[in-house]
């Protein structure tokens, strides 16, 4: 399923159309007034033609700007359509992206990646459910700057959790007890693509949407993922 959001483009196009209509009406009114004034001017004290010329030049400049906006609207629409076309290859694929939310289908284990930006004395990976309740604490990765862990979908008591979207949090502290910056990478399955305000988003299983620029790797379902970037 492919979802395309064109609200912004439609809004921009509508504004340009309204501006064109108003400029045309104003220009018509100006010409009518100019003709009337010329017909009723005092022959001994005619209106300065330079003033008419300046006003006509100003109207011409406004018209050119509006025409430029119309062409820009067309380019934005074309660019959006090109983005959608190029991104169709994502649909049906498994991706790995920089983020902290992943959908668990109730059966298949999930592999998470992590990176610690500095020396950490203490660190732990925590998994929270949709109610922000801690359900699982994974292997302590202290002493390593990056790596991956696999979650089998069970809680701390060994019970298999229900299908749903879960959030991964990596906490790390240095020797002084100060927080160290961390990054996580999570898997997802692409169901569709959409553009919002000119930005391309991927719609993932579990009603999650991610910026396409956050994708680190892409693969066919149930195949080995080839990494194309790092989480740090």
C-alpha positions in Angstrom: 0.0 0.0 0.0 1.4 3.4 -1.0 0.2 6.5 0.7 1.0 9.9 -0.8 0.4 13.1 1.2 0.1 16.1 -1.1 -1.5 18.6 1.3 1.5 21.0 1.2 1.8 21.0 -2.5 -1.9 21.5 -3.0 -1.7 24.4 -0.6 1.2 26.1 -2.4 -0.4 25.6 -5.8 -3.7 27.0 -4.4 -1.9 30.1 -3.1 -0.2 30.7 -6.4 -3.5 30.4 -8.3 -5.2 32.8 -5.9 -2.4 35.3 -6.4 -2.6 35.0 -10.2 -6.4 35.6 -10.0 -6.0 38.7 -7.7 -3.2 40.1 -9.9 -5.3 39.8 -13.0 -8.3 41.5 -11.4 -6.2 44.3 -10.0 -4.5 44.8 -13.4 -7.8 45.0 -15.1 -9.1 47.5 -12.6 -5.9 49.6 -13.1 -6.3 49.6 -16.9 -10.0 50.7 -16.5 -9.0 53.5 -14.2 -6.2 54.6 -16.4 -8.4 54.7 -19.5 -11.0 56.7 -17.6 -8.4 59.1 -16.3 -6.9 59.7 -19.7 -10.4 60.3 -21.2 -11.2 62.9 -18.5 -7.8 64.6 -18.0 -7.3 68.3 -18.5 -5.7 68.8 -21.9 -3.8 71.8 -20.6 -2.5 69.8 -17.6 -2.1 66.1 -18.7 -1.1 63.4 -16.2 2.6 62.6 -16.1 3.2 59.7 -18.4 6.2 58.6 -16.3 3.9 57.7 -13.4 1.8 55.4 -15.7 5.0 53.8 -17.0 6.3 53.1 -13.4 3.0 51.5 -12.4 2.9 49.3 -15.5 6.5 48.2 -14.8 5.5 47.3 -11.2 2.5 45.3 -12.4 4.8 43.5 -14.9 7.3 42.6 -12.1 4.5 41.2 -10.0 3.2 39.1 -12.9 6.7 37.7 -13.6 7.1 36.8 -9.9 3.8 34.9 -10.0 4.7 33.1 -13.2 8.0 32.1 -11.5 6.0 30.8 -8.5 3.8 28.7 -10.8 6.9 27.1 -12.4 8.4 26.4 -8.9 5.1 24.7 -7.9 5.3 22.5 -11.0 8.9 21.6 -10.1 8.0 20.8 -6.5 5.2 18.5 -7.7 7.5 16.8 -10.2 10.2 16.3 -7.5 7.6 14.9 -5.1 6.4 12.4 -7.7 10.0 11.4 -8.6 10.7 10.8 -4.9 7.7 8.5 -4.6 8.6 6.6 -7.8 12.2 6.1 -6.6 11.1 5.0 -3.2 8.7 2.3 -4.4 11.5 -0.2 -4.2 11.4 0.1 -0.4 7.9 -1.4 -0.2 7.9 -5.0 1.0 11.6 -4.7 2.2 13.1 -5.1 5.6 15.1 -2.1 6.7 17.5 -1.2 9.5 17.3 2.4 10.6 18.6 4.8 13.2 15.8 4.9 15.8 14.5 3.5 19.0 11.0 2.0 18.2 10.5 -1.5 16.6 7.5 -3.6 15.9 7.5 -7.1 17.5 5.1 -9.5 15.7 4.8 -11.8 18.7 7.1 -14.6 17.3 10.2 -13.4 15.5 13.2 -12.2 17.4 14.5 -8.7 16.8 18.1 -7.7 16.4 19.1 -4.3 17.8 22.3 -2.3 17.1 23.8 0.2 19.5 26.7 2.6 19.7 28.2 4.5 22.7 29.9 7.8 22.0 32.6 7.6 24.6 33.9 5.5 27.4 31.1 4.0 29.5 31.6 2.3 32.8 28.0 1.4 33.2 25.5 0.8 30.5 22.3 -1.2 29.9 19.7 -1.7 27.2 16.1 -1.4 28.3 13.0 -2.3 26.4 9.7 -0.5 27.2 6.1 -1.4 26.0 3.6 1.0 24.6 2.5 1.9 28.1 6.1 3.0 28.9 6.5 0.1 31.3 10.0 -1.6 31.5 9.6 -5.2 30.2 13.2 -6.3 29.5 16.8 -5.4 30.3 19.3 -6.9 27.9 22.9 -7.8 28.2 25.1 -5.0 29.6 27.3 -3.8 26.7 29.7 -1.7 28.9 33.3 -1.6 27.6 32.3 -1.8 24.0 31.6 1.2 21.7 29.2 -0.5 19.4 27.6 -3.9 18.7 24.3 -5.7 18.5 22.0 -7.8 20.7 19.1 -10.0 19.9 15.8 -9.9 21.7 13.6 -13.0 21.6 10.4 -11.1 22.6 10.3 -12.2 26.2 10.1 -10.1 29.3 12.4 -10.3 32.4 10.4 -13.3 33.6 10.8 -15.2 30.4 7.2 -14.7 29.3 6.6 -14.0 25.6 5.1 -10.5 25.1 2.2 -9.6 22.9 2.7 -8.2 19.4 3.2 -4.5 19.3 5.6 -1.6 19.1 8.4 -1.5 21.7 10.9 1.2 22.5 14.6 0.6 23.1 16.6 2.8 25.5 20.4 2.6 25.9 21.6 4.2 29.1 25.4 4.7 29.6 27.4 6.5 32.3 31.1 7.3 32.4 33.5 6.9 35.3 32.2 10.2 36.8 28.6 9.2 36.6 27.8 11.5 33.7 25.6 10.4 30.9 27.3 9.4 27.6 25.6 9.9 24.3 24.2 6.7 22.8 22.6 5.7 19.5 20.4 2.7 18.6 19.4 1.0 15.4 16.3 -1.0 15.0 14.7 -3.2 12.3 11.4 -2.5 10.4 9.3 -3.7 7.5 8.2 -1.2 4.9 4.5 -1.2 4.0 4.3 2.1 2.1 5.8 5.5 1.4 4.6 9.0 1.7 5.8 12.6 1.5 5.0 15.3 4.1 6.2 18.8 3.5 8.6 17.6 0.8 10.2 15.0 3.1 10.0 11.3 2.2 8.8 9.0 4.9 8.5 5.2 5.1 5.4 3.7 6.6 6.4 0.6 8.6 4.4 -2.3 10.0 3.1 -1.3 13.4 2.0 2.2 12.3 5.5 3.7 12.6 6.8 6.3 10.1 10.5 7.1 9.7 12.4 9.6 7.7 14.0 7.8 4.7 17.3 9.4 5.4 17.5 7.5 8.7 17.7 4.1 6.8 21.1 2.4 7.4 20.4 -0.8 5.3 17.7 -2.5 3.3 17.2 -6.2 2.5 14.6 -8.7 1.3 12.6 -10.3 4.1 14.2 -13.2 5.9 17.6 -12.6 4.3 20.8 -11.4 5.7 20.9 -7.6 6.0 23.8 -5.8 4.4 24.9 -2.8 6.4 25.3 0.4 4.5 26.0 2.7 7.4 26.8 2.9 11.1 24.7 4.0 14.0 27.2 6.4 15.4 
